[in-house]
Each structure stands twice: as C-alpha cells, then as structure tokens.
Amino acid sequence: MRDVLDEVMRRYEAGEAVAVGTVVATFSSAPRSAGASMMVAADGTVTGSVSGGCVEGAVYEVGREVLETGQPMLQRYGVSDDDAFAVGLTCGGIIDIYVERIDRDSFPELPALAEAVHAEVPVAVATVVAHPTLVGARIVIWPDRVAGSTGSARIDDAIADDARGLLASGRSGTLVYGTDGERRGEGLSVFVNSFEPPPRMLVFGAIDFAAAMARLGTYLGYRVTVCDARPVFATTTRFPGAHEVVVDWPHRYLAAELAAGRVDSRTVVTVLTHDPKFDVPVLEVALRGKLAYVGAMGSRRTHDDRMNRLREAGLTESELSALSSPIGLDLGARTPEETAVSIAAEIIALRWGRQGQRLAELSGRIH
C-alpha cells in the first residue's frame, strides 16, 4: 500500500472512505508483485495499479462494491497464456487481489502506520484475507510492539512472530495457518505487507554522471546519497535528485555508515570518481561490507590499475569478484543519463540473477 498511502491518508483525514485493492499472491508471469495497491475513492478517482492495466477495470468494479457493502473480497485473476486476452490479464500470470474498505472505523491504526512509514521505521500490516469468520481482521506490527488484534491471542502471537521475520527480510507475502492459528494446517490466510525503509544508493563522486545516477536511483525507489570530499562540487544545488549530499571522504563516510548500521545487504554503491585517491579506499571498505552491489566507473586501464591497488591493500580474489568494473551493462551509453541507465540495468539484472540479454533472443518465462 506504500504507493497509495499518501492519497489514502489524505482522504482518511477528510473523513472519506476508500476501497484499496492489494496484490496478495502472484503466480507465473504476474505483472506486479505482492503489495502493489490500487485505491478507489467514492468519487470514482483511482490511484495506483495492481496489474499495469490488465485487470484494473475489474478491480475498480469490485472496489465500488466493497465501498457500498463494507465487505472485503478476495479475487483471483488470470488464465493460461493461450487464453489470457479473453480476460485481460495479457501476461498470462495469476494474481490474487484482496479488496477492502478503509475508513476511520475499520482502520484506526492507519495514522500510526503512516507515521512509521514516513519516519522510515520498519512496520508491517498483517490482514486476514481468508478464514471462516476473521476476514478483515488486522494487526500492525513493529519490531517491538503491535496494534490491533484478530481476537485470538494465539493467532496474534503466531502472526506477529512470522510477520517480523518477513519484515526483517524486507518481504511481503501470505502466511497460512490452521483456522485456530496452528503452524501446520490451512484455513487461515494472512497477508503481510512489509513497509521496510527504502534501500540506499550511495553515489561517490560529485560529477555530472552522479547527478543522472541520483535522479534515476530516486526514481527506482532508492534513498540516494551523493558523497564527495570536495565542498565546491558536493552541493544540493548540483544534485537536486539526491535525498542528501554529504561532504566527506568517501571511505570515511561509508565506514561510519557501516559501523552505525545504516547500510545493509540491500545497499548499492556506485563509485564514479575514477580517481585512485578516492575510489580505492572506498572500494576497500565497500567490498568488505557485503553489500548488494558495488560498481566503479573507469576505463579498462583504470580498472586494471585499480584491481592491482586493491590487491595490494589486502583484498582477496573472492572479495574482488563482487566488484562490477567497468561499471554497467554494454548498452553503448554515451551521455550521463544513458550511463545511469546502463548502471541501473546492471543493478536490476544482478538483483534477479539475470544476464541482461535481449528478451527477443531468449525463450522461456520472462519473470
């Protein structure tokens, strides 16, 4: 619900009720992942998307009905690839969408949830989407407390424990229990929507390529920091697309962020300085930090020199294998913006274990 939360809150505070459809399960080539949401307001306004346009019309009608009745509904959309166009889910995947009415009476914990999300405090919402009597029951779960209840302490405890596991890993998903909360069994399905803080992108080097990278990183959902030791270049005016601009030596800043626990295994680092006095020290820190991605800009000659310097600094071949250098995919990029796309494409491909090849030249499933 993150993508529609602000609009839901605006109408909630105005005393309006809205219907929110959320993807709670996906199968095969589903167009959007679990947690994607679409809001339908009483005035007919639609915000967000659950399928990239495939079944929004159907979900809109369900949302209007749920607004009228107040009764939540769990709907499944999707058929085989051969028949997909008949129902509009053109990718051929399958998605389960849970549609609920949200207002002050049904979701009194919403302001606390929104406050946590905006403060980047980890929080999850666990909603019963299938059960003989508990559909719509909801618990909001923080690492150290909960709000709301299903009416059963046993079920609450099981959900809170498992939801914290999903929250810690940054995943949303459906949990299945027996109807009384038994760990083994079925009849109770609970969708956990995790609102972990956005992953970080650290861009080292206050150059024009960094400005393009910051804009694209923000667009992709990263919290972007641009860092450079030169105050004349590292200014917010030059990098309006970044969430913050830091004047510090890159290696010192990264080491401090690691020590403080403000970067994690989702963090990506792009080193764009191609100056050994800046990039070698920060890469030494980054490659030992077990981050999601570490890339460095430079020619092949620069890369070879950099690798020799890193070996002299004591990095092992295993640690060096995590370095993406020269940075990015071979897209023929020339401009800063094209180069940023090349880097972002490599980050996405590595995240999902892909090679960045043309889909037209491949066979098999896309997702």
N, C-alpha and C positions, 0 to 999 in steps of 0.2 A: 504493500500500500504506500510505500515511500513516494512513488511518482505522482500520487494524487493527494497526499496527506495535507498539503497546504490548502488546497481548494476545499477538501472535506472539512478542515478546521474552520475555514472562513465561514462556511455555511452553518456548521455546528454552532459557532459562536453567535450567529444571527438567529438561532433557533430553528433552522431548517432541518428537515430530514433528507437524507440521500440514500441511494442504493449503491453498494460497492460490490462489483464482481471481481473475484480474485482467482487466478490460476492456482489450484492446489495440488495438481498432479499432471504430469505430462508423460506421453509415451511416443516412441518413434520420433519422427521429424516434427515435433511440436514447434510452432512458430515462436513462442515466448516461454520463458522459464517460470517455475513456481514463484509466486509472489507478485507477478505482474498484475496490475489492477486497472479497473475502469470504473469511473463514478458516473452515475446517472442522477441528475437533480430533478426535483419536481417540476421545474420549468422546462424540462427537456434538454438541458445542457449536458453534454458528455465531455468528460475529461479522462485522458489516459487510454490505454489499449490493452487488450488481453490476447490478441492474436495477430496484430499487424494488419487488421482489416478483414480477416477471414470470417469471423463469426460475430463481429461487433453488433450487427443488426439484431441477431437473435438474442444476444445478451442484453441489449437495450430493452427489448420487449419484456424479458424476464425481470429486469430491473424495475421497470414501470409496475409490473405486477407485484413485486416484493414491496415496493413503496406503498402500494394500496393495501396489501394484506398484512404486512409486517412479518410474514412467514418466510424464513430463509429457504433457499433452494439450492441443491447441488445438481448441476447439469453436466452431461458428458457430450462432447462434440468430436466428430471425426469418424472417418470410414477408411476403407482401403485406398491405396493410391489410385487405382483404376476408377474409383467412383467418387473421388474427392470433390470434383467440381459440382457434383449433384447437390452437396450440402454447403458448399462454400469454403470448407477447410482445405484450400488448394494444396497445401504441403503434404497432405495425406497422413498427418500425425493425429494424435488423440490428446485432448485436453479435458480435464475436469475443472469446472468453474463453479465456485461457491458464491452465491449472491445473497447479500444480507442488507437489511435496513440499519442505518446508523443514525442515531439521534442522541439527545442528552439522556433519555431514559434507558436506552439499550446499551450505551457505551459510556458510562460515567468516567471511566479511566482514560478516555481519549486525550484530554488535555495533558495528563501526566506522561502519556506515551509521546505526544508531540514535543513536549518539553525535553524529554530524554533524547529523542532523535535529533532535534536541533542543537542540543548540547553535545552531541556525538557520544552519548553514554549508551553502551550496549543494552538493548532491550528486545524482548520478543513478545509476540502476541500469539497465544495458543487458543484456537477456536474449535469447538466440537462441530464437525461437519457431517457426521453420520453416527446415529445412535437412536434407539427406540424412543427416548424421552429427553435427551440432553442437547439436541441440536441447537446451536446458537450460544451455548454457554461459553464463557471466555475468561481467560486468565492472562494478565500482563505480568511478564516475568523479567526481573532484573537479576544480575549475578548475586545480589544479596537480599532480595525481597520479592514478594509477589503482591498483586492486587487482583481482586475478583476471585470467583470460585465456580466450580461445576456443581457444588452442593454435596460433594463427596470428598472427604479428606484423603481417602486412599487414592482416588483418581487424581486429585490435585497434586499430591506428592509425586506420583509417577510421572505426570505430565511435566511438572516443574523440573524434576531431575533430568529427564530426557531432553527437554527444551533447552536447558542450559548447555547440554552437550552440543546441540545444533548451533546455538548462539556462539559458543566458543570457537567453532569451526567456520562461522560465517555462512551457514547454510540454512535454507528454508526447506521444509518438507513435511510429509504426512506421517504421523505416528499411529500405529494400530494396536489396540488392546482388546482384552475381553470386555464385555459390557459393564463389568464392575471394576475395571482398571487392571485386570490381570495382565502380567507381562506376556503371557502366552495366551493367545485367543484372538477373537475378532468380534466385531460388532460395534466397536467404538473407534472412530477415526478422528484424529485431531490434527488440524493443520497448524504448523508452527511457522510464523512469518518472522524471520530474524531481521532486526534493524541494527546490524553492527556498524560501527563508524566506517566511512568510506576508506578504501585503501589509499595509501600515499604514493605519490610520484615525486621523487627528488631529482631535480634538474640542476646539474652542476655546470656552471659556465654561463655568464651573463652576455650571451651573443644573440644574434638575430634568429639563429636556429632554435635557441632556448625559448624565445617568445612564441614561436609557432608550436613548439612542443608543449608549452604550458597551456596554450589555448586548446589544443587537441586533447591533452590529458584531462583537463577540466570537463570537456565535452564527453569524454568516456567515463566520467564518474570518479576520477581520482581527486584527492585533495593534493594540490600541486604546490610545491615549494621550489623556488629558484634560489640558489645559493652561489655566491661568488665573494672572493676576498677583496674585490676592488669596489669601494663605495661609489665611485663615479659612474660605474656601469650597473651595479645592482640597485636599481631604484624601482619603486612601484609604478612610476610613470612609464618606464620602458617595458614593464611586464604586467599590464592590466589583467591578463588572463590567468595569472597565478593567484592562489589564495594568500600566499605570503612570500615576501622577498627578504632574504637573510644575507647580511654582510658578515662573512666569517670564512676562515679557511675551510674548504670542503671537508677534508678529512677530520678536522676537529669538530665540525658541526655534526657530521654523521656519527662519529664515535660517541658524542654526547647524546644524540637521539637514541642510539642503540642502548646505551647504558641506562637511559631513562625509560626504556620500554615503549617508546613512541613510534618505532618501526617494527614490522613483523614480517612473517613469511609471505604476506600479500604485497609488500612494498616493492616498487620498481625504481631503479636508479639509472639515470642516463647521464653519462659524463661527456660533455660536449666541448670541453676546453681544448683538447688535443695539445696540451702544454704539459710536459712531464712533471714540472714542479707542482702542478695542481692535480693532474689526473692519476699519477702513480700512487701518491699517498692515500687518496680517497678510494681508489680501486683496491688497494691493500686492505682497507677496512671493510669495504663493501663485500668483497669476495669471501671474507671470513664471517660474514653476518648472516648467511643462509637466507638470502632474500629471494623474492620471486623472479627478479630479472635484474641483471647488471649489464649495461651496454656502454661502449665507449666509441666515440667518433674519431676518425683519423684515416689516413691512407694506409696501404699495406706496409709501407716502410715504417710509418709511425707505429703501426700495430706490432711489427717485429721488434722494434726498439723497446716498446712498452712491455712486451712479454719478457724480454731479457731483463729489464729493470725489476719487474715483479718477481721473477725467479731469484734475482739477487737479493730481493727483500725477504725471501724465505717462503714464498707461496709454493705449494705443491702443485703437481700437474692436475690432480683432482680438483683443487680449488680453481685453478686457471681454466679448467674446462667449462666452468659456469659463466665465463665472460663471453658476451656477444660482441665481437670486434673483428673487423669493422662493423659498426652498428647497423641494424636494419636489414630489410629484405631487398633483393635486387629488383627494384621497380624502375630503374632508370631515373631516379629522382634527381632534380637539379635545384629547385628552389627550396627555401626553408620549409615551406608548407608541404611540399612533396616529400621532403626528407622526414618531416614529422609523421606523415602517413606511413612511410616505409618503416620507421621505428615502431609505431603503434601496431602495424600489421605483424611485425615480428613478436611483439609482446603478446598479442592475442593468439598467434599461432602456437607459441611455446606454452601458453597457459592451458590450451586444449590439446596439446600433444600433436599438432599438425605441422606440415612441412611448408605451408604457404604456396602450394601449387594451384594452377588454374582448375576450377571445378569442371570446366568443359572437357578437360583431359583426363578426368578421373571417373571411376564408376563406384557404385555402392552408395550407402547412406551419406547424406550431407551433414546431418547433425549426429 
